[in-house]
Amino acid sequence: MAQVSPFTRDVVASMRHLYPESLADKSFDNTGLLLEAPVPAHLPRKSNSVLLTIDLTSAVADEAIEENHSAVVAYHPIIFRGLKSITLDDPQQQSLLRLASHGVSVYSPHTAVDIVPGGMADWLCDIVTGKLDPEPESRTFTSEQEKKQLAKRQPDHAQPSGQHSEPASETDVTTSEDDEPRTPSDSHSNANGSADPFTADPTTPQARPKRPAAVHRTYSKPSYPSHIRARDKKRDPSPQPTPSPIQSTPNTTFRPDVIPHTRSVITASPSSAINAANTTAQSETYTSENTGAGRLITFSSPQPLSALITRIAHATGTPKGFPVAIPQTRSLESLRIRTVGICPGSGGSVIRGCTESPDLVFTGEMSHHEALAVIERGGCVVTLFHSNSERGYLDGVMRERLEDELSRRWEGTRKELKAEGEERLLKEILDDDTVSVVVSRRDRDPYGIVVLQESGVKGEDVG
């Protein structure tokens, strides 16, 4: 009879405790244990480790096998619709078959993570309200050079009296006194200091992105295709001022006090789902006030949109760029935000559930027509590409939560199996008290951003 790893059973129990399956939106979602792999007797024992990822791609499957993980927790379900066959012809099914042959199980929590209090939606709320502090001072150093650079910086990043920084160009995103300027020849690095997704070997584990120093960090105004500017100049031939970038204040670390606000659920989970979740958790943790799809933030006083953009950028690894939509008759500097509708992933349908349209929609992606509808009524949109609105939660919250819960359960399981006299059969397993949860180094959003490096683009002469 096929045997299932007791450690893997604890992984599943831990995930169901932290993110109850009853809370997932089963009207379309497919969550839970998607692949239960038997322990292969002919292979060495799996390590007591779990790999967290947003998407279970073939590169991530390779990573799980190479690093001998017992289970993969993939936020997005790799099995989303019914399968009539499982063959090697389909790349995703091929990954599942390979994982099964190596004894690696797969669990997917998906919308349960969005819906729970303290889940992915609340994590995005913490970003815009200033609760998170993801600045370089609060992260782990990756090199001695970084330590030296930080030591040279003044605590408040203030400049000596009478000195002013050079204005950044319209497309500048991050600059620093200590950062070396990048040139077009740096073709294998992106703005975060990590490997360029379009040139790096996808099978090579990538280093965690390095956030640039906080000094002089800027984000430009939204830029549009040049033909629009040329058309506008024909109407008004007078010289046009060069747009100045949005520049954050000299001290860009998040304040320890959160911006005063109220937070509410946009669409509460059904009472039956909440009751089932409380039964699973053996608590009264979940209520209609804190459990459900989407969040609505209401600030006690309106906040500059530029400040919220800076907060979002800091907390999500300072991407080279991300889409921002504003009304066509307004300038970004003039916009003040009192309410923010928030949903990870593709949140357009969730945010439509707000009783009043929010001033800002903050989500992973929206369709063209959804975004157009928002700006036509005077609202704004910030999107991060779908999975970039989700990935940071794995590192920032889920990894530690799962490791703590799994460690507790595994200790109990070992004691229980030993008491049942299973030690003779499972001695190698039961003697191992280690537990590890790691985040995939190969997982990334399918989209990267290409940035124009010259003022002109020359075509290739094929004559």
C-alpha positions, 0 to 999 in steps of 0.5 A: 500500500502506498505510504504518504509522508507524515510530514506532508500530512502536517503541511496540509493540516497547517495550511488548512489551519492558517487558511481554511479551505471553507473560506476559498471562493469555490464558485470558481476556485480550486483549492486544497491538496491537488497532488498527494504523492506517495513516498517513493521507496526507491528514492532517498527520504525527502527533507522536512521542507516546503517550497512556497511559490505563486505559480508552479512552473516547470522551473519551480518543479525543477527547483522542488525536485533538485532541493529535495522538498517534501511539498510545494505550496503553490498559491495559484492552483496548477489544476484549475479546471477538470482534467480528462487525462494527465499526459506528458504532452501538456507542460503543466501536467508534465510537472505534476507527473514529475513531482509525483514520481519524486514524492513531492505533493502540491497544495494550493490555498489561493483565494483563502489567503486573500480572504482571511484576516491578516491575509494577502488583502490586509498585507496590501492594506498595510503597504498603503497605510504605512504599517510595513517598513521594508526599507534597507535598514530593516532587511537582511544585508546581502553583502559587506559592501551594503553594510558599509554603504548603510553606515555612511548614510546619515540617519535621516538622509538629510543633506547638508544645508545649502546643498541640493540633489540633482533632479532626476530625469523623467524616467528615473526610478531610483537613485542614491548617493551610494548607488553606482549609475547603471549603463546600457551595458548592464544587460544582465541586471534589472532595476532591483539588482537581480538578474534580468528575466529576459537574459538570465538562465531560468534554471539558475537560482536568482538572488533576492532583489536588492532594494536601492538606497532610500536617498533620492528615490523618485518615481516619474509622472506617468509617461505616454507614447511620444505621438500624443505629445507631438499631436498636442504640440501642433495644437499649442506650438509654445514650448512645453515645460519638462515634467518634473519627477515625483520625488519622495521626501528626504526621509523615506522610511515609513513612520512607526505610526500608521496613517489614521484610517478605517479598514473594512471588508468589501464583500463578507464571506458567507456565514456558513463559510465563516462558521466552518472556518471557526470550527476548523481553527477551533476559535472565533477568529473569523467574523463578517467584519474581518473575513471576505474578499477585498478591502476598503481603506478610508483615510481620516484625511486625504493622502497625496497619490504620489506618497501612496505610489512611493509606499507601494514601490518601497514595499514591493521591491522598487520595481523599475515601473508599474502602471498608474492611471489617472483622470485625463484632466488632472495632474498626478501632483494634484490628486488626493486619495481618501478611499482605496479599494484593494484586492490582490491579483485581478481585482476589478470584479471584487472592487466593483462590490464597493458601495461607493467607488473608491478614489484609488483602485490598488490591485494586480491587474485590470482590463483596459475598459475597467481602468477607463471606467475608473478614471472617467468617474474621477478615480485612479488605478495602480496595478503591479502586474498580477502576481507582483501584488501577491509574491511579497506576501510569501516572503513577508508573512506566509513563510514564517507563519507556516514554519511556526505552525508546521514546527509545532505540529511536527513536534506533536506528530513525532511524539504521537508516532513514537508513542504508537510504536511506529519508531521502528518503521519510521526511525529515520523520519522521527529522529529528524526534528528539523522544519524548513519553509523556503520561498522559490528563487525561480518563481517570477511574474511572466511579465518583465519591463523593458526600458528604452535606453536611448532617445532614438530607436534605430531599425536594422538595415536589411537592404 
